[in-house]
Amino acid sequence: MWNIMKAMNYQVRRDNVVIYALVVGIFLPFLNVIIETGFDLDALCGGLFVARFGTTYTIVLAIVFVILVPRICGWDATDKTLNYEIMAGHSRKEVYFGRVIVSSIWSMVSGIVIMVLPVLVLTMMNGWGENVNVLDVVIRYLLVLFPMFRLICELVLLTFLLRNCYAAMLIGWMFFGVSLIGSMVYVELTEKKLTVQLAVPNLTALFGLDNYKLEYIGGEDITVYSAGLSSSMIGNTMLVSLLVGGACLAIGYVVFRKRDMS
């Protein structure tokens, strides 16, 4: 499996589709800030960026993951070149999990860079600020890794079910849109938020900071956001993400192991 992973990593690093997706993913948060502030970045500290623009990460990560995971897992499934690895003596388990591991590493690392880079840049420029507690944000960003893993596993399953990376990208994006819009409609109709039921609203709930108040700090009124999470939210996010992600990987492997590769 190590040889498969090395070969795939070599291939991914030279894939223009992956490179373009990462460039877009890294650039979009900065573009959103520029549009909203009109290049007036002096007052936008790291904490305020997290509070005001954090929810845009849900869309950005979805764009990147919907491209990266199907591309890595299913690029060579359409033309059947994936069969060569099996013919060369590799087991289906090695072929399957080699792709799962490579796609997970690329997606997770890319997601972390996309989340952290704008915050670091603005913090270096203008400091962190008094708008939100930094420890609460760190906890949220660490917890985000779990629904990210869940989303990756769901896309892995979709790709191996369809055996076509482009179809998986299209349908994966459609599922994302339905989840995002559906969760908004649900909130409007019931006045209740979806949290861990689906990966997309789980990400939105972790990135979004809705509770805030004005406090007089340093001679001026400042918007202070409450970013603390309940123990139930933390536990449910971790548990549901691991269970759903693990189930998706198991189902994907069973389907791949039993499928006729001809």
ROMI-566771 format. One record per residue (C-alpha): residue number from 1; y, x, z. Coordinates in steps of 0.1 Angstrom, whole numbers, plus 5000, padded with zeros to 4 digits. Example, Ala and Ser with C-alpha at 12.3 -4.5 7.8 and 13.67 -1.06 7.14 Angstrom:
% ROMI-566771
1:4955:5123:5078
2:4989:5137:5071
END
This chain:
% ROMI-566771
1:5000:5000:5000
2:5023:5029:5007
3:5021:5040:4970
4:5029:5004:4959
5:5060:5003:4982
6:5072:5037:4970
7:5069:5026:4933
8:5086:4993:4940
9:5114:5010:4959
10:5120:5034:4930
11:5121:5005:4906
12:5144:4984:4928
13:5169:5013:4931
14:5173:5013:4893
15:5174:4976:4888
16:5208:4965:4876
17:5202:4929:4887
18:5198:4941:4923
19:5228:4965:4921
20:5251:4937:4907
21:5239:4913:4934
22:5247:4938:4962
23:5281:4946:4947
24:5290:4909:4946
25:5276:4904:4981
26:5297:4932:4996
27:5329:4923:4976
28:5329:4885:4982
29:5339:4886:5019
30:5368:4909:5011
31:5379:4887:4982
32:5378:4857:5004
33:5401:4874:5029
34:5425:4885:5002
35:5427:4850:4988
36:5433:4834:5021
37:5458:4860:5035
38:5475:4871:5003
39:5470:4908:5011
40:5487:4903:5045
41:5460:4920:5065
42:5481:4934:5093
43:5475:4905:5117
44:5439:4901:5109
45:5419:4920:5135
46:5381:4923:5135
47:5375:4895:5160
48:5398:4870:5142
49:5380:4878:5109
50:5347:4869:5126
51:5362:4836:5139
52:5380:4825:5107
53:5357:4838:5080
54:5323:4841:5095
55:5309:4809:5080
56:5314:4823:5045
57:5285:4847:5052
58:5260:4819:5049
59:5269:4814:5012
60:5271:4852:5006
61:5238:4860:5022
62:5222:4831:5003
63:5235:4844:4970
64:5221:4879:4977
65:5188:4868:4991
66:5181:4843:4963
67:5185:4871:4938
68:5169:4900:4957
69:5137:4884:4971
70:5125:4867:4939
71:5135:4897:4918
72:5115:4922:4940
73:5085:4899:4946
74:5082:4883:4912
75:5097:4906:4886
76:5064:4917:4873
77:5045:4884:4878
78:5058:4868:4846
79:5045:4894:4822
80:5013:4899:4842
81:5020:4936:4848
82:5013:4929:4885
83:4977:4927:4875
84:4976:4964:4867
85:4979:4973:4904
86:4948:4952:4912
87:4929:4967:4882
88:4939:5001:4896
89:4919:4994:4927
90:4946:4980:4951
91:4936:4950:4971
92:4955:4917:4968
93:4966:4922:5004
94:4982:4955:4996
95:4999:4941:4965
96:5012:4911:4983
97:5024:4927:5015
98:5038:4957:4997
99:5062:4933:4979
100:5069:4914:5011
101:5078:4945:5031
102:5100:4960:5003
103:5119:4928:4997
104:5123:4922:5034
105:5137:4957:5040
106:5161:4955:5011
107:5173:4920:5020
108:5177:4926:5058
109:5195:4959:5054
110:5218:4944:5027
111:5225:4914:5049
112:5234:4937:5078
113:5258:4958:5057
114:5274:4927:5042
115:5280:4912:5077
116:5291:4943:5095
117:5312:4962:5068
118:5343:4939:5067
119:5343:4936:5105
120:5343:4974:5108
121:5370:4979:5082
122:5394:4954:5098
123:5386:4966:5133
124:5394:5002:5122
125:5427:4990:5106
126:5439:4965:5133
127:5416:4968:5163
128:5393:4941:5176
129:5419:4918:5192
130:5417:4892:5220
131:5405:4863:5199
132:5368:4865:5207
133:5345:4884:5231
134:5329:4913:5212
135:5296:4911:5232
136:5292:4874:5223
137:5297:4883:5186
138:5271:4911:5188
139:5246:4887:5203
140:5252:4862:5175
141:5249:4888:5148
142:5216:4901:5163
143:5203:4865:5165
144:5213:4860:5128
145:5185:4884:5119
146:5159:4858:5128
147:5170:4830:5104
148:5176:4857:5078
149:5140:4867:5082
150:5130:4830:5079
151:5150:4825:5047
152:5134:4857:5032
153:5099:4844:5040
154:5107:4810:5024
155:5119:4827:4992
156:5088:4849:4992
157:5066:4818:4994
158:5086:4801:4966
159:5083:4831:4944
160:5045:4835:4947
161:5041:4798:4942
162:5061:4798:4910
163:5050:4832:4897
164:5084:4835:4880
165:5114:4853:4896
166:5140:4834:4875
167:5125:4800:4883
168:5124:4810:4920
169:5161:4821:4919
170:5171:4787:4903
171:5150:4765:4926
172:5159:4786:4956
173:5196:4782:4949
174:5190:4744:4945
175:5173:4743:4978
176:5201:4761:4994
177:5227:4737:4980
178:5207:4707:4991
179:5203:4721:5026
180:5240:4730:5029
181:5253:4697:5016
182:5226:4677:5033
183:5235:4692:5067
184:5272:4683:5061
185:5263:4648:5052
186:5241:4645:5083
187:5269:4656:5105
188:5293:4631:5090
189:5268:4602:5094
190:5254:4610:5128
191:5281:4632:5144
192:5253:4656:5154
193:5248:4691:5141
194:5216:4705:5126
195:5208:4739:5142
196:5173:4754:5139
197:5157:4726:5118
198:5165:4745:5086
199:5174:4781:5079
200:5208:4774:5063
201:5223:4752:5091
202:5209:4777:5116
203:5229:4805:5099
204:5260:4783:5097
205:5257:4774:5134
206:5255:4811:5144
207:5283:4822:5121
208:5306:4793:5129
209:5330:4794:5159
210:5343:4758:5164
211:5353:4759:5201
212:5387:4774:5208
213:5418:4771:5229
214:5453:4786:5231
215:5459:4812:5258
216:5490:4831:5267
217:5481:4868:5263
218:5505:4897:5259
219:5536:4876:5257
220:5523:4852:5230
221:5500:4823:5225
222:5467:4834:5210
223:5438:4813:5197
224:5407:4823:5218
225:5373:4813:5205
226:5343:4806:5226
227:5313:4824:5211
228:5288:4821:5239
229:5253:4807:5231
230:5230:4786:5252
231:5196:4799:5262
232:5180:4770:5243
233:5198:4779:5211
234:5188:4816:5214
235:5152:4808:5222
236:5147:4780:5196
237:5163:4802:5169
238:5139:4831:5176
239:5108:4809:5180
240:5113:4786:5150
241:5124:4814:5127
242:5093:4835:5135
243:5069:4805:5133
244:5082:4792:5100
245:5086:4827:5085
246:5051:4837:5096
247:5037:4804:5082
248:5054:4810:5049
249:5040:4845:5046
250:5005:4833:5055
251:5005:4804:5030
252:5019:4827:5003
253:4991:4853:5009
254:4964:4826:5008
255:4978:4813:4975
256:4980:4847:4960
257:4946:4858:4972
258:4928:4827:4958
259:4948:4825:4925
260:4932:4833:4892
261:4952:4863:4879
262:4942:4859:4843
END
